Structures are given as structure tokens and as C-alpha cells.
């Protein structure tokens, strides 16, 4: 069994390195993998080191952080198919964005990010509060409470959208 896991890990690491290399090579101009090792011009070196390498590193870092977050969510809920939608996080972010639009908050990237984060955090805290009992957090209550609360938030968001006709714009 350990041999199979080690073999699978080796294959996954090879695929990660292959994807990383392809990410470094791809762009408006395709560079061969040999160009990555020995750039012909200073411009190629600049593009690879200042544009493509940070992009590829950010992709790997963000992907790994999302994987860890998903694993933590599945571990906490003791549910192998748990995702943020089950906990009301997506619905809370969506409702916050709709309310922000209706209220007239400027629709900048920073405002949208802040509203979505705040709505997701509030929704998750409410769901977490619903799942805690005297004996601690119960995963079944977390999943059921999150699913019900998510449905409620989606209904409220839909009602606000219909009443303000924000979907018609």
C-alpha cells in the first residue's frame, strides 16, 4: 500500500512540474523549455523572470492553498464531498454583493472583494453557531444547518434581486 501511495505521489509531482514548465513556456510567445534554462536575449530573460515565473509560482501556491482549505473543510465536516456552498459561504458572499449594489456602494474591485469576504464570513459564523452544542461542534448539524441557511440566503438574494430589478441591468 505504501508503495502505491509513493508511486502516486511521484506521478503527481511529475505532473505538477510538467504543468509548471508549460506555464513558464506559454504566453503570447511560446518559449522552448531550453530557452528557460538559457535565454537568448535580455528581453527573454526579463519576461521569464519578471512575468512568467511569478505567475507560475502564484498558480502553484494558490492551487496548493485551495487544496489545503478543501481538505480542512472536508475534515472538519467529516464529509468527503463538502464544499463552501454547503456551509453557506457562497450564498453569503452573493447576498452581500447584491445588497452592496442595491445600497449603492461603489463597485470597485476592492469593494466587491471586501463585501464578498464580509458576507461569506458572516454566513460562516452563523452556520458555525448553529452547529455548536454543549458537547461541541457536531458535523451533521454543520452540514444540515449550512445547507438550510445557504438555501435561505439564496432565497433572500433572489427576492432582493427581483424587488430591485438588479438582474435586469
C-alpha positions in Angstrom: 0.0 0.0 0.0 2.8 2.4 0.9 4.4 1.6 -2.5 1.2 2.6 -4.4 1.0 5.9 -2.4 4.6 6.7 -3.1 4.2 5.9 -6.8 1.1 8.1 -7.0 2.9 11.0 -5.2 5.7 10.7 -7.7 3.3 10.8 -10.6 1.5 13.9 -9.2 4.8 15.7 -8.5 5.9 15.0 -12.1 2.6 16.3 -13.4 3.0 19.5 -11.2 6.5 20.1 -12.6 5.2 19.5 -16.2 2.4 22.0 -15.7 4.8 24.5 -14.1 7.1 24.2 -17.1 4.3 24.6 -19.6 3.1 27.6 -17.7 6.6 29.2 -17.9 6.8 28.4 -21.7 3.3 29.6 -22.6 2.2 33.1 -23.3 1.8 35.3 -26.4 5.2 34.0 -27.4 6.0 30.3 -26.8 9.5 29.6 -25.4 11.0 26.2 -25.6 12.0 24.6 -22.3 15.7 25.0 -23.3 15.1 28.8 -23.5 14.0 28.7 -19.9 17.5 27.5 -19.0 19.5 29.7 -21.3 17.6 32.8 -22.6 19.0 34.1 -25.8 18.3 37.8 -25.1 17.9 40.0 -22.1 14.2 40.6 -23.0 13.5 36.9 -22.9 15.2 36.6 -19.5 13.2 39.6 -18.2 9.9 38.1 -19.5 10.6 34.7 -18.0 11.9 36.0 -14.6 9.6 39.0 -14.1 6.4 38.0 -15.7 6.1 34.2 -16.2 7.9 32.9 -13.1 5.8 35.0 -10.6 2.6 33.9 -12.4 3.6 30.2 -12.3 4.6 30.4 -8.7 1.4 32.1 -7.8 -0.6 29.4 -9.6 1.2 26.7 -7.7 0.8 28.5 -4.3 -2.9 29.3 -4.8 -3.7 25.8 -6.0 -2.0 24.3 -3.0 -3.7 26.6 -0.6 -7.1 25.8 -2.1 -6.3 22.1 -1.8 -5.4 22.6 1.9 -8.5 24.6 2.5 -10.7 22.0 0.9 -9.1 19.2 2.9 -9.6 21.2 6.1 -13.3 21.8 5.2 -13.8 18.1 4.5 -12.0 17.1 7.7 -14.0 19.5 9.9 -17.3 18.5 8.4 -16.3 14.8 8.2 -17.8 14.8 4.7 -15.7 13.9 1.7 -17.8 16.0 -0.6 -18.1 19.1 1.5 -17.5 22.4 -0.3 -18.0 26.1 0.6 -21.6 26.0 -0.9 -22.7 23.5 1.8 -21.6 25.9 4.5 -23.4 29.0 3.1 -20.2 30.8 2.3 -21.0 31.3 -1.4 -24.6 32.4 -0.7 -23.4 34.8 2.0 -20.9 36.4 -0.4 -23.5 36.6 -3.2 -26.1 38.3 -0.9 -23.6 40.8 0.4 -22.7 41.7 -3.2 -26.3 42.2 -4.1 -27.1 44.3 -1.0 -24.0 46.3 -1.7 -25.2 47.0 -5.2 -28.6 48.0 -4.0 -27.3 50.3 -1.3 -25.0 52.0 -3.8 -21.6 51.0 -2.6 -19.0 51.8 -5.4 -18.5 48.7 -7.5 -14.7 48.7 -7.4 -12.6 45.6 -7.1 -11.7 46.3 -3.5 -15.3 47.0 -2.5 -16.5 43.8 -4.2 -13.8 41.7 -2.6 -14.5 43.3 0.8 -18.2 42.8 0.6 -17.9 39.2 -0.6 -15.4 38.4 2.2 -17.6 40.0 4.8 -20.8 38.3 3.6 -19.0 34.9 3.5 -17.5 35.4 6.9 -20.9 36.4 8.5 -22.7 33.5 6.9 -20.0 31.0 8.0 -20.1 32.3 11.6 -23.9 31.9 11.7 -23.6 28.4 10.3 -20.9 27.6 12.8 -23.0 29.0 15.6 -25.9 26.8 14.5 -23.7 23.7 14.7 -22.3 24.2 18.2 -23.9 22.4 21.1 -22.9 21.9 24.7 -20.9 18.9 23.7 -19.1 20.8 20.9 -19.4 21.1 17.2 -21.4 18.4 15.5 -20.5 17.8 11.8 -24.1 16.7 10.9 -25.5 19.9 12.3 -22.8 21.9 10.5 -23.8 20.3 7.1 -27.5 20.5 7.6 -27.5 23.9 9.1 -25.2 25.2 6.4 -27.4 23.7 3.6 -30.6 25.1 5.0 -29.0 28.5 5.8 -27.5 28.6 2.3 -30.9 28.0 0.8 -32.3 30.8 2.9 -29.6 33.2 1.8 -30.2 32.3 -1.9 -33.9 32.9 -1.5 -33.3 36.3 0.1 -30.7 37.3 -2.6 -33.2 36.2 -5.3 -36.0 38.2 -3.7 -33.8 41.3 -3.4 -32.8 41.0 -7.0 -36.4 40.7 -8.1 -37.7 43.5 -6.0 -34.9 45.9 -7.1 -34.7 44.5 -10.6 -31.0 44.4 -10.3 -30.8 41.4 -12.6 -32.4 43.5 -15.4 -29.5 45.9 -15.6 
